[in-house]
C-alpha cells in the first residue's frame, strides 16, 4: 500500500494564542506553522495534500495558493477530528492506497518519522497505524490502551479515561496512516457519545480491532515531534527546537557557528562550507550564502544571494540584494532591495544603497546614500555623498561611469550622468551631466574677513 495523500487538520482558531491570526499561520523559523507538517508529508511521499481549514480558511488558502498540489476542505463547524476528516474525503475521490492524517499545529514532526509510520503500516498490512510517544507527563493526551500481548486495542481520551488508563504513559499523537477504503467505509460509524460531544477519529482504532482489519502503532523516537503548539510559550519552544535542528545540519555541512544558540537561520536558507557566522546573526527567507564568507555579529540578511568570500561586518542589514564574490560590507551598512554589488566592491560603515548596481572594484567607504543609481567599475564614492533621487513625486536615476572619483560631501541631483574618468570636487552639487575626463566643481566662493572674531569680542 502506497501513501497516496495526506490530510492535515487545521480548522481550529487557537484561542490560547490570543491572536487575530489563526494559529496555524503563526511563523516558526521562516515558515507558517502549517508549512512544517506539509513539508514532512511531502518528505514521506504524499503528493496530494488536503488541508482542512475552518477559521480564516480564506487566509490559509491564500498563504498556500502558489502550491497547486494543496487543496482546501472547509470545516465550517468544528465537531472533532472525525468530523474534520469526513469534511475532506470528497477531495480524495478516485485515490486508493493509504492516507496520512496529520495535525496542522505539530511543527516538529519530521518526514523521517512519517516514513517509519508508513513503512510499518505497509509491513503490518494494517487498516490503521497510529504514531505514539512515551511521555513523563501525559496529562491532556489520549492514552494508548494495549492488551496483555502488547497489541493496540483502543485509544481513550483524557476526559473519558479511568484512573488506571490515565496512568498509562504512552499517548496518541493524533497522527495516523490509514487505508483509504477502510476510512471511507467506517468514517460514518463514529459517534459523539463522549465528554466533549465530538466525533473522535480515535474511535476508528477500536473499529479496526473489532473488524479484525489490523491496527498497528509506531512509537516516535523523539517525543518532541508530537508536541502541539497551543500558545506563544509553546510557539517559542518549538521554534527553538527547529532552529537547533537547522543549525545542526549547517554545522555538519561545514559551516562554523560560533554560538549556535545565538544564531537564527530560517528553513530553506543555504550556506556554503567554511563560512563563519558570529552570534546574533539572523538569516531569513530565500537567502543563499556562499563559501568562505564571514558574517560578524548581529548581521541580518533577508532574501539575498551572497557569493563566496564575502565579509559582512557587524550590524549590517541586507534585504533582497545580490552580492558577488570578494565583497566587503559594513560595519552598520544597509543594503535595501535592488542593490547589486559586483566583485571586489567595498561598502563601508553607515552606507545605504537602494536599487543600485555597483561595478567591479568600486567603493563607498562611509556615510553615503546611493539610491536609484548605476555605478561603473573602479569608482570611488567619497564620504557624505548622496544621490538626490526623489523630487517629491518621482524617482530619478544617477549614472556614474567607470573610473570616476567622487569627492566628499557631493550631491548628485538626478537625473544626471557623470562620464567616465571624471573627478567631482568635494562639496560639489552636480545638477548637470558631466562629460568624460572632466573636473566638475560647484562651490560658493569662500570669503575671509580678517579680524572678524576680534571685533566681535570687543563689542561683546
C-alpha positions as CSV (number, residue, x, y, z in Angstrom):
1,X,0.0,0.0,0.0
2,X,1.5,3.3,-1.1
3,X,0.8,6.7,0.6
4,X,-1.5,8.5,-1.8
5,X,-2.2,11.7,0.1
6,X,-2.2,13.5,3.4
7,X,-5.0,15.2,5.3
8,X,-3.8,18.0,7.6
9,X,-6.3,19.1,10.2
10,X,-6.0,22.8,10.6
11,X,-9.5,24.2,11.3
12,X,-9.1,25.4,14.9
13,X,-8.8,29.0,15.8
14,X,-6.2,28.6,18.5
15,X,-7.8,30.8,21.2
16,X,-4.9,30.4,23.6
17,X,-2.6,32.2,21.1
18,X,-4.7,35.3,21.9
19,X,-4.2,36.5,18.3
20,X,-6.2,37.9,15.5
21,X,-4.3,35.4,13.2
22,X,-5.4,31.8,13.1
23,X,-2.9,29.6,14.9
24,X,-1.6,27.6,12.0
25,X,-0.3,30.7,10.2
26,X,1.9,31.8,13.0
27,X,5.5,31.7,11.8
28,X,8.3,29.4,13.1
29,X,11.8,29.6,11.7
30,X,10.7,31.0,8.4
31,X,7.6,29.0,7.7
32,X,4.0,29.3,8.9
33,X,3.3,26.6,11.4
34,X,1.2,24.6,8.9
35,X,4.1,24.6,6.5
36,X,6.1,22.3,8.7
37,X,3.7,19.2,8.7
38,X,3.1,20.0,5.0
39,X,6.9,19.6,4.3
40,X,7.0,16.5,6.4
41,X,4.2,14.9,4.5
42,X,6.0,15.7,1.2
43,X,9.1,14.1,2.5
44,X,7.1,10.9,3.3
45,X,5.9,10.7,-0.3
46,X,2.4,12.4,-0.2
47,X,2.0,14.2,-3.4
48,X,-1.6,15.2,-2.9
49,X,-2.4,17.2,0.3
50,X,-5.7,18.3,1.6
51,X,-5.8,20.9,4.3
52,X,-8.9,21.0,6.4
53,X,-9.5,24.7,7.3
54,X,-12.1,26.4,9.3
55,X,-11.3,29.7,11.0
56,X,-9.8,32.2,8.4
57,X,-9.9,29.5,5.7
58,X,-9.5,32.2,3.1
59,X,-6.2,33.3,4.6
60,X,-5.0,29.7,4.9
61,X,-5.8,29.2,1.2
62,X,-4.1,32.4,0.2
63,X,-1.0,31.6,2.1
64,X,-0.5,28.3,0.2
65,X,-2.2,29.4,-3.1
66,X,1.1,29.0,-5.1
67,X,1.2,25.3,-4.4
68,X,-1.1,23.6,-6.9
69,X,-0.8,20.2,-5.1
70,X,-2.7,21.5,-2.0
71,X,-6.4,21.5,-1.8
72,X,-8.5,23.2,0.9
73,X,-11.5,21.4,2.5
74,X,-13.8,23.6,4.7
75,X,-15.0,22.5,8.1
76,X,-17.4,25.3,9.0
77,X,-18.3,23.9,12.4
78,X,-15.6,22.2,14.5
79,X,-17.1,19.0,15.8
80,X,-14.0,16.9,16.3
81,X,-11.3,15.2,14.3
82,X,-13.6,12.6,12.9
83,X,-15.9,15.3,11.6
84,X,-12.9,17.1,10.1
85,X,-11.8,14.1,8.1
86,X,-15.3,13.4,6.9
87,X,-15.4,17.0,5.5
88,X,-12.3,16.3,3.4
89,X,-12.8,12.8,2.0
90,X,-14.5,14.1,-1.2
91,X,-11.2,15.8,-2.1
92,X,-9.6,12.3,-2.4
93,X,-12.2,10.7,-4.7
94,X,-10.6,8.2,-7.0
95,X,-7.5,7.7,-4.9
96,X,-6.6,4.3,-3.4
97,X,-3.9,3.1,-1.0
98,X,-3.2,4.9,2.3
99,X,-3.5,8.4,3.6
100,X,-1.6,10.2,6.3
101,X,-3.7,12.2,8.8
102,X,-1.7,14.9,10.5
103,X,-2.3,17.9,12.7
104,X,-1.6,21.4,11.5
105,X,-0.2,22.5,14.9
106,X,2.6,19.9,15.2
107,X,5.6,21.7,13.5
108,X,8.2,19.4,15.0
109,X,7.1,16.3,13.1
110,X,9.7,15.0,10.6
111,X,9.4,13.3,7.3
112,X,11.7,10.5,8.6
113,X,9.2,9.7,11.4
114,X,6.3,9.7,8.9
115,X,8.3,7.4,6.7
116,X,8.7,5.0,9.6
117,X,5.0,5.2,10.2
118,X,4.1,4.4,6.6
119,X,6.7,1.6,6.4
120,X,5.2,-0.1,9.5
121,X,1.7,0.4,8.1
122,X,2.6,-1.3,4.9
123,X,4.6,-4.1,6.6
124,X,1.8,-4.9,9.1
125,X,-0.9,-4.7,6.4
126,X,-2.9,-2.7,8.9
127,X,-6.1,-0.7,8.3
128,X,-4.9,1.9,10.9
129,X,-1.5,2.7,12.2
130,X,-1.0,5.3,14.8
131,X,2.0,7.3,15.8
132,X,2.5,7.3,19.6
133,X,5.0,8.6,22.1
134,X,6.1,8.0,25.7
135,X,5.7,11.0,28.0
136,X,6.6,11.5,31.6
137,X,3.7,13.9,32.0
138,X,0.9,12.5,29.7
139,X,-1.9,14.7,31.0
140,X,-4.2,16.0,28.3
141,X,-3.3,13.4,25.7
142,X,-5.3,10.4,24.7
143,X,-3.9,7.1,26.1
144,X,-2.9,4.1,24.0
145,X,-4.6,1.0,25.6
146,X,-2.9,-2.3,24.7
147,X,-3.7,-5.8,25.6
148,X,-1.6,-8.3,27.5
149,X,0.3,-9.1,24.3
150,X,1.1,-5.5,23.6
151,X,-1.4,-5.1,20.7
152,X,-3.2,-1.8,20.4
153,X,-6.9,-2.2,21.4
154,X,-8.2,1.4,21.6
155,X,-7.4,5.0,22.4
156,X,-9.1,6.7,25.3
157,X,-9.2,10.5,25.6
158,X,-8.1,12.1,28.9
159,X,-11.6,13.2,29.9
160,X,-13.0,9.8,29.3
161,X,-10.2,7.8,30.8
162,X,-10.4,5.8,34.1
163,X,-7.7,6.4,36.8
164,X,-5.9,3.2,35.6
165,X,-6.0,4.4,32.0
166,X,-4.8,7.9,33.0
167,X,-1.7,6.2,34.5
168,X,-0.6,5.0,31.0
169,X,2.4,6.9,29.7
170,X,2.0,6.0,26.0
171,X,0.0,8.7,24.3
172,X,-1.7,9.3,21.0
173,X,-0.1,11.9,18.8
174,X,-3.2,12.4,16.6
175,X,-1.1,11.3,13.6
176,X,-2.2,8.3,11.6
177,X,-1.7,6.3,8.5
178,X,-5.0,4.7,7.3
179,X,-6.2,2.6,4.5
180,X,-8.4,4.8,2.4
181,X,-11.0,2.1,1.7
182,X,-11.3,1.4,5.4
183,X,-11.6,5.1,6.2
184,X,-14.3,5.7,3.7
185,X,-16.3,2.6,4.8
186,X,-16.2,3.4,8.5
187,X,-16.0,7.2,9.0
188,X,-19.8,7.3,9.1
189,X,-19.8,5.0,12.2
190,X,-18.2,7.5,14.5
191,X,-20.5,8.7,17.3
192,X,-20.3,11.7,19.7
193,X,-21.2,9.9,22.9
194,X,-18.3,11.3,25.0
195,X,-17.4,14.1,27.4
196,X,-16.8,16.5,24.5
197,X,-19.8,15.5,22.4
198,X,-17.4,15.4,19.4
199,X,-16.7,12.8,16.7
200,X,-13.3,11.3,17.6
201,X,-11.1,9.9,14.9
202,X,-9.5,7.7,17.6
203,X,-12.6,5.5,17.6
204,X,-11.5,4.1,14.3
205,X,-8.8,2.2,16.2
206,X,-11.4,0.3,18.2
207,X,-13.4,-0.3,15.0
208,X,-10.3,-1.7,13.2
209,X,-9.7,-4.0,16.2
210,X,-13.3,-5.2,16.3
211,X,-13.4,-5.8,12.5
212,X,-10.0,-7.6,12.7
213,X,-8.8,-5.2,10.0
214,X,-5.5,-4.7,11.7
215,X,-4.2,-1.9,13.9
216,X,-0.6,-1.1,14.5
217,X,1.5,1.6,16.2
218,X,4.9,3.2,15.9
219,X,6.5,4.9,18.9
220,X,8.2,8.2,18.0
221,X,11.9,8.2,18.8
222,X,11.7,11.8,20.0
223,X,8.6,12.8,21.9
224,X,9.1,16.4,20.9
225,X,7.9,15.6,17.4
226,X,4.3,15.1,18.6
227,X,4.2,18.4,20.6
228,X,1.2,20.5,19.7
229,X,1.5,24.3,19.8
230,X,-1.3,26.0,21.6
231,X,0.1,29.2,22.9
232,X,3.0,31.6,22.5
233,X,5.2,29.8,25.0
234,X,4.9,26.6,23.1
235,X,5.4,28.5,19.9
236,X,8.8,29.8,21.1
237,X,9.8,26.4,22.4
238,X,9.0,24.7,19.1
239,X,10.9,27.5,17.2
240,X,13.9,26.9,19.4
241,X,14.0,23.2,18.6
242,X,13.5,23.9,14.9
243,X,16.4,26.4,14.8
244,X,18.6,23.9,16.7
245,X,17.9,21.3,14.0
246,X,18.7,23.7,11.2
247,X,21.9,24.8,12.9
248,X,23.0,21.3,13.5
249,X,22.7,20.5,9.8
250,X,24.6,23.6,8.9
251,X,27.5,22.7,11.2
252,X,27.6,19.1,9.9
253,X,27.8,20.5,6.3
254,X,30.9,22.5,7.1
255,X,29.6,25.9,8.4
256,X,31.1,27.4,11.6
257,X,28.5,28.8,14.0
258,X,30.5,30.4,16.8
259,X,27.5,30.2,19.1
260,X,24.6,28.1,17.7
261,X,22.2,29.1,20.5
262,X,22.6,32.8,19.4
263,X,22.2,32.2,15.6
264,X,18.9,32.4,13.9
265,X,18.5,30.7,10.5
266,X,15.3,30.1,8.6
267,X,14.3,26.9,6.9
268,X,15.5,26.9,3.3
269,X,18.5,29.2,3.9
270,X,21.6,27.8,2.2
271,X,25.1,28.4,3.5
272,X,28.3,27.2,1.9
273,X,31.2,25.4,3.6
274,X,33.9,27.3,5.6
275,X,31.6,30.2,6.2
276,X,31.8,31.6,9.7
277,X,28.8,33.0,11.4
278,X,29.1,35.0,14.6
279,X,26.4,35.3,17.4
280,X,23.3,37.4,16.8
281,X,23.1,36.8,13.1
282,X,19.6,36.4,11.5
283,X,19.3,34.8,8.1
284,X,15.8,34.8,6.7
285,X,13.7,33.9,3.7
286,X,15.1,32.8,0.3
287,X,18.8,33.5,1.2
288,X,21.9,31.9,-0.1
289,X,25.3,32.5,1.5
290,X,28.4,31.3,-0.4
291,X,31.5,29.5,0.8
292,X,34.3,31.1,2.8
293,X,32.2,34.1,4.0
294,X,32.3,35.7,7.4
295,X,29.2,37.2,9.0
296,X,30.1,39.2,12.0
297,X,27.8,39.7,15.0
298,X,24.2,41.0,14.5
299,X,24.2,40.8,10.8
300,X,20.7,40.5,9.3
301,X,20.2,39.0,5.8
302,X,16.7,38.6,4.2
303,X,16.1,37.2,0.7
304,X,19.6,37.8,-0.6
305,X,22.1,36.0,-2.8
306,X,25.6,36.3,-1.4
307,X,28.6,34.8,-3.3
308,X,31.8,33.4,-2.0
309,X,34.3,35.1,0.3
310,X,32.0,38.0,1.2
311,X,32.7,39.8,4.5
312,X,29.6,41.2,6.2
313,X,30.7,43.3,9.1
314,X,29.0,43.8,12.4
315,X,25.4,45.2,12.4
316,X,24.9,45.3,8.7
317,X,21.4,44.7,7.3
318,X,20.7,43.3,3.8
319,X,17.4,42.8,2.1
320,X,16.7,41.5,-1.5
321,X,20.2,42.2,-2.6
322,X,22.7,40.4,-4.8
323,X,26.4,40.4,-3.7
324,X,29.2,39.0,-5.9
325,X,32.4,37.4,-4.6
326,X,35.1,39.1,-2.5
327,X,32.9,42.0,-1.4
328,X,33.2,43.8,1.9
329,X,30.1,45.3,3.6
330,X,29.8,47.4,6.7
331,X,30.0,47.8,9.6
332,X,26.5,49.1,10.0
333,X,25.7,49.2,6.3
334,X,22.2,48.9,4.9
335,X,21.6,47.2,1.5
336,X,17.9,47.7,0.6
337,X,16.0,45.9,-2.2
338,X,17.5,46.1,-5.7
339,X,21.1,46.5,-4.6
340,X,23.6,44.6,-6.8
341,X,27.2,44.6,-5.8
342,X,29.7,43.2,-8.3
343,X,33.0,41.6,-7.4
344,X,35.5,43.3,-5.1
345,X,33.1,46.1,-4.2
346,X,33.5,47.8,-0.8
347,X,30.6,49.2,1.1
348,X,31.7,50.8,4.3
349,X,30.2,51.9,7.6
350,X,26.8,53.7,7.6
351,X,26.4,53.4,3.8
352,X,22.9,52.8,2.5
353,X,22.1,51.6,-1.0
354,X,18.8,51.0,-2.8
355,X,18.2,49.9,-6.4
356,X,21.9,50.4,-7.1
357,X,24.3,48.5,-9.4
358,X,27.9,48.9,-8.2
359,X,30.6,47.9,-10.7
360,X,33.6,45.7,-10.1
361,X,36.1,47.2,-7.7
362,X,34.0,50.3,-6.8
363,X,33.8,51.6,-3.2
364,X,31.7,53.8,-1.0
365,X,33.6,53.7,2.3
366,X,31.4,55.6,4.7
367,X,28.4,57.8,5.4
368,X,26.8,57.7,1.9
369,X,23.4,57.2,0.4
370,X,23.2,55.7,-3.1
371,X,19.7,55.2,-4.4
372,X,18.4,54.5,-8.0
373,X,21.9,54.6,-9.4
374,X,24.2,52.8,-11.8
375,X,27.9,53.0,-10.7
376,X,30.6,51.8,-13.1
377,X,33.9,50.0,-12.4
378,X,36.7,51.3,-10.1
379,X,34.6,54.2,-8.9
380,X,35.4,56.0,-5.6
381,X,32.5,57.5,-3.8
382,X,33.6,60.0,-1.1
383,X,32.3,60.3,2.4
384,X,29.0,62.1,2.7
385,X,27.9,61.7,-0.9
386,X,24.2,61.3,-1.7
387,X,22.2,60.7,-4.8
388,X,19.2,63.0,-4.7
389,X,16.9,60.6,-6.4
390,X,13.4,61.9,-5.4
391,X,11.8,65.2,-6.5
392,X,8.8,64.8,-4.3
393,X,6.8,63.0,-7.0
394,X,9.1,60.7,-8.9
395,X,12.3,58.8,-8.5
396,X,15.2,59.6,-10.9
397,X,18.4,57.8,-11.9
398,X,22.0,58.7,-11.4
399,X,24.6,57.1,-13.8
400,X,28.3,57.3,-12.8
401,X,30.8,56.0,-15.4
402,X,33.9,53.8,-14.9
403,X,36.9,55.3,-13.1
404,X,35.1,58.3,-11.6
405,X,36.4,59.9,-8.4
406,X,33.6,61.5,-6.4
407,X,34.9,63.7,-3.6
408,X,33.5,64.1,-0.1
409,X,30.1,65.8,0.5
410,X,28.9,65.7,-3.0
411,X,25.2,65.8,-4.0
412,X,24.2,64.3,-7.3
413,X,20.8,65.7,-8.3
414,X,19.2,63.1,-10.5
415,X,18.6,62.6,-13.4
416,X,22.2,63.1,-14.0
417,X,25.1,61.3,-15.7
418,X,28.8,61.6,-14.8
419,X,31.1,60.5,-17.7
420,X,34.0,58.0,-17.3
421,X,37.2,59.0,-15.6
422,X,35.8,62.3,-14.3
423,X,36.5,64.0,-11.0
424,X,33.8,65.6,-8.9
425,X,35.4,68.0,-6.4
426,X,34.5,67.8,-2.7
427,X,31.4,69.9,-1.7
428,X,30.0,70.0,-5.3
429,X,26.3,69.9,-6.1
430,X,26.0,68.2,-9.5
431,X,22.9,69.4,-11.4
432,X,24.0,68.9,-15.0
433,X,25.7,66.0,-16.8
434,X,29.5,65.8,-16.5
435,X,31.4,64.9,-19.7
436,X,34.0,62.1,-19.6
437,X,37.5,63.0,-18.4
438,X,36.3,66.3,-16.8
439,X,36.5,68.1,-13.5
440,X,33.2,69.3,-12.0
441,X,33.3,71.8,-9.3
442,X,30.4,73.9,-7.9
443,X,31.1,75.8,-4.7
444,X,30.0,79.2,-3.2
445,X,33.1,81.4,-3.2
446,X,34.9,81.5,0.1
447,X,35.1,84.9,1.8
448,X,37.6,85.5,4.7
449,X,37.0,88.6,6.9
450,X,40.3,89.3,8.7
451,X,39.9,90.2,12.3
452,X,36.2,89.5,12.4
453,X,36.3,87.5,15.6
454,X,38.4,90.1,17.4
455,X,35.8,92.8,16.6
456,X,33.0,90.6,17.9
457,X,34.7,90.1,21.2
458,X,35.4,93.8,21.6
459,X,31.7,94.6,21.1
460,X,30.5,91.9,23.5
